[in-house]
Amino acid sequence: MPTMYVISGCNGSGKTTASYTILPEMLQCRDFVNFDEIARSISPFDLSKAAIDAGRVMLKRIKDLTNTREDFAFETTLAVRSYINLIEKTKKKGY
């Protein structure tokens, strides 16, 4: 059964920092989908400008990973209600 890890916490709580150690070393999870990193790659100096595009890229990446039944993690503050639907859909796929 594939696993989806939801890394959540408030802004500045260390989610990304902890994920870079915990995911590959302790959980053997190699795919980490991070909205902020995606936005930074699109527009490094204005993350708000890249928000919509980064959201699309993130959701597509998660869809691709679930379609191939890969283990993966994604980071969130859980401030957006749409993640509830994402998590439910992923559970229905056997995660």
C-alpha positions, 0 to 999 in steps of 0.5 A, a space after each residue: 500500500 502506498 503512503 502519503 505523508 502530510 507534513 503540516 504546521 504553522 508558517 515558520 514551524 520547521 516543516 521543510 527543514 525537518 522534512 529534508 531529514 525525516 522523509 528520506 532518512 527515516 521514512 525512505 520517502 523520496 518524493 516531497 511536494 512543497 508549494 513554497 519550493 515550487 513557487 520559488 522556482 517559478 518566481 524567486 523574488 515574488 512568491 505571491 505572483 507565482 501562487 496560482 501556477 505553483 498550486 497547479 504544478 503541485 496538484 498535478 504532481 500529486 495526481 501523477 504520484 497517486 496515479 503511479 501509486 508512489 509514496 510521497 509527502 506534501 507540506 501544508 499549513 492545512 489552512 486551505 479546505 481543498 486539502 480535505 478533498 485531496 486527502 479523501 480522494 487519495 485515500 480512495 486510491 488506496 493510500 
